[in-house]
């Protein structure tokens, strides 16, 4: 039985658009200058997280699941996903704009890539003044009109851009075009999938003069062409209380600001719980076993945990699980 908060070694991903906030703000250990993503908890093939603390140190996440099964995952979650971990937890630093992209739904991803789809959400941890996200279209369009805009290099004319600040949160359904703008540091919760259809990349090239691959044809059957205002997430900010930010069949994410000492009952969830620290620092305790997390760190709480005790002076956590 795992009876302590589990931490994992971050898997740092270099990106053409990455910067140095993961190192300078979130204290990730790296000598690279363009690290765009820190994969905190991952079951993605070839990028399986490794435990960094406690009695299971050095074990892979997939090995933990095979060993502890429902005790780690939750009864219903283990029945549904087996030995596959269903979520991918990240911190992302966009020094420059990410490509405009979208993700296929479960059915299309299964058919084409033998993968889950990719529903996701973002929580903005820091944003330079004027930074924007692209989320969806600014008008309802259709396949023919979209292709015309794309071919005539006018795609930006129909994209919706939203200026964001620290604490903003958005939900990205499959099929919705989107891009993280330069200057934004955020936490991302998503289905376990690395399937992305890139439709526009700002005409940039790499150090060798090569453009990145676009997925124009694959994207056509996956795009939601409707203008939908279904992405803005409003939530309460109540000290020492979990307030729901987003909930869907794939994950639930709560906002939890902690000041002082808080005991959280988890026995009714039948799910693992992930705490992502988005500001400050906290001590998370299961029984007599405790672990400290700082801004930019995450811990996995096994599903068989009845209660956690969280101690902090002034800390913001995201609390993630599956209903």
N, C-alpha and C positions, 0 to 999 in steps of 0.2 A: 504494500500500500504506500502510495506517495502522500506524505503528510506535511508538505512544505510548499511555499510559493516558488514555482519553477521559473528560472531565468534562462535565457538562451543567448548564444553568441550572435551579435548582429551580423547579417550578411550584407555587406556594402556593395552597391552596384554603381559603377561609373556610367555616366550618361553624357551625351553631347551637350545637354542643357543643364547639367548639374553644377553645383557650386561648392561652397565651404561652410555653410551654416550647420550641417550635420556635425562637422568637426568643431566649429567655433562656438556654436550656441548649444548643441546637444552633446558635446564632448565625446563624439565617436572617435575612436583611435584610427587615424589614417594619415598618410603623407600625400594623398592624392588631392588635386585641386578641383576635380569635377565629379564629386560623388553626389549622385542624384537621389538615391534611395537607400534606406536602411531597412532590410527585411527583418523584422523582429521575431515573428513566429511564422514559419513557412513549412508547408508540406508539399511544395511544388517540386516535381521531379528534378533532380540535379541541384536543388537548392533547399535541402532538408535541414531544418534548424537543429543545432546541437546544444544540449544542456550545458550551462556554464557554472552551476552551483549545486551544492548538496550531494546526497548519496548517489544520484543519477548523473553526476557530472560526466561529460563525454559521451553520453547516450544520445542517439538520434531521436527526434520526435516520433518518427514512425515506429521505432523500437519500443518506445514508451507505450504507444497505443496498443501494439501487439501484446505487450506484457500486462498492462493494466485494464485494457478494454473499457467497459462501461464505467469502471471506477474513475477513470480519467476523463472520459468523454461525456458520460450520461447514457442511460439505458436507450432512450429513443434515438439519440444522435448516433450511437454506435450501431444500432439496427439499420439506420438510414445510410451511414457513410462507411461502416466497417473500419478498416485500418487507414482510411484517407482522412486527413485533417481538413475540415471544411472551410476554414478561413485563412486569409493571408493578411498579416498585420504589418503595416509599414509606416515609416516617417519619410517624407519626400521634401527635398529642397530643389526648387526650380530657380536657378540663377537667370535663365532665359526661358522663353515660352516653350512648353512641350508641344509636340505635334497635335494637330486637331485629329481626334480619333474617336472610336466607339468600340463597343464590345458586343459580341453576339450573345443571344439568349441561350438557355440550357439546351434546347432542342437542336439549334443550329451548331452550337459548339460541340455537342456530342456527335452529330452527323459528320461534321467536317474534320474535327480535331481530336475526337475521343476525350473531350475535356468538359468541365463545368463551364457554364456561362460566367459572366462577370458583372454582377450587380455590386455597386460600391457606394461609399459615402466618404466625405472629407470633413475634417474639423481644422480650421485655420488656426495655427499656433502663433504665427507672426507674419505680417505682410508689410512690405515697404509701401510708402505712400503712393497711392494711385494704382496699385497692383490689381489685376483683374483676372477673373476666371471666364472662360467660354463655357456656357452651358446651354446647349440646344440651339434652335433657330430663332430668329426674331420675327418670323412669320411662318405660317404653314406653307409647305412647298410640296413638290412631288418629285418622282424619280427623274423625269425628263427635264424639269426646270433646274433641279439640283445639278445634273450632269452638265447642263449649259453653263451655269455659273462656274462650275469647276473647270471646264475646258477653256473658258474665257478668262481664267485667273481672277474671278470676281467673287470667289466663295466667301470672303470676309464680309461682303455686303449683306449676306443673309444670316450671319452668325450672331448670336446673342452674347453680349459681354456684360459682366457684372463686377463692379468694384467691390472688394472685400476687405475686411478688417479682422483683427484677432478676435476669436470667439465665434465667427460665422461658421455655419455648417450647411452643407448641401448634400443631396441624395442624387445619385446617378443611376437611373434605370438602364438596363441593356438597350442598345439601339440609339441612345441619346448621344449626339456628337458633343465633345467636350475637350477642354484643354486647360491645364494649370498654367497661369501666366507667370512671367518672370517676377521674382521678388517675393514669392510666397513659400512659406514653410508650413507643412500641414501633416496631420495624421490621417492615414487612410485605412479603412476597414473594408474588406472585399471578400467575395467568394474566392476559393482557391482556384485561380486560373491565371495564366499569363498570355491569354489570347487577346491581341489588340489589332484592330484594323486602322491603319494610319491613312488618313485621306488628304492631309495637307501638312507640309513641314516647313512653311515659311521660306521655301526655295533655298534652304541652307545646305552647305556641303561640309564634309568632315575635313580633317587636316590633309587628306590626300585628294581632295577635290571631288569626292563621291557623294551623291545624294543618297539619303536613306530610302529604302523601298517603300512605295505606297501600295495600298491594297484596294484600289479603286473598284475593281469588279467584285471582289469578295464583300465589300461594304454595301453594295447596292441592295442586296436582299436582307441586310441586317439593320439598316438605318430606319429610325422612326422619324418621318418627315413632318410630323405635326408639331406646331408650337404649343408647348405645354408648360405651365407655371407650377410644376409639381416637384420642384427641386429644393425650394427654400425651406429650411427646417427651423422652427421656432421651439424654444424650450425654456423651462424655468431655471432660475439660478437660486436654489435654496440650500443654504449651508448644511452640510452633513445629511443631505437627502439626495437620493438617486432620481434624477428627472429625465424622462425619456426624450432622446433626441430623434431617434429613428427606429422603426421596427418593421421587419419584413420576414418572409419565410426563411431567409438566409442568416439573419443576425438581428439582434437588438443592441442598440448602443445608448447608454445613459450618460448624462453629465453629472459628476459627483465632486462638488467642492468640499474639501475636508479642512476643518479647523478644530484642533484638539484631538479627542479620542472617540472613535466611532466603532461600534460592533454591528456587523452586517450578517443577517441570517441568509444562508444560501441553500439550505436543505430542500426548499420547495422548487428549485429551478430545474433539477435533473439535467444540468449542463455544466461543462467547464465554464470558468469565468476568466476573462482577461482584463487586467488593469493596465491601461496606458497612462503614464504620467505626462501631462501636457504642460504643466508648470509646477515649480516648487519641488518638494521631495516628501516622501512618506515612508513609514515603516508599516509593512503588512505582515500580520502574524496569524499563523494557524497553530493552535495549541501553544506549545512552547517554542515553535520554530518561526523565526521571523526573517524578513528580507527587506532591505532598503531599496527603494527605486527613486531615481531622480528624473527630472525632465528629460524626455527622450528615451526612457526605458520602459519595459513592459514585463509583466509576470503572468504566468498561467496558474490558475487555481484549479486543482482537480475537482471533478464533479462530485466526489464523495465527501467533500468538505462541508460541514454543517454551518460553520461560522468563521468569519475572518474579523480580526481587529485591526483597524487602520488608525495610525497616529500621525498627525502632521500639524505644522504651524499654520500654513496657509497654502494649500495645494489643490490643484485641479486634476482630476482623474477622468478618464473615459472608462466606463464599465461595459464590457462586451460579452454577450452570451447568445445562445440560441434558444428561443422559446419552444 
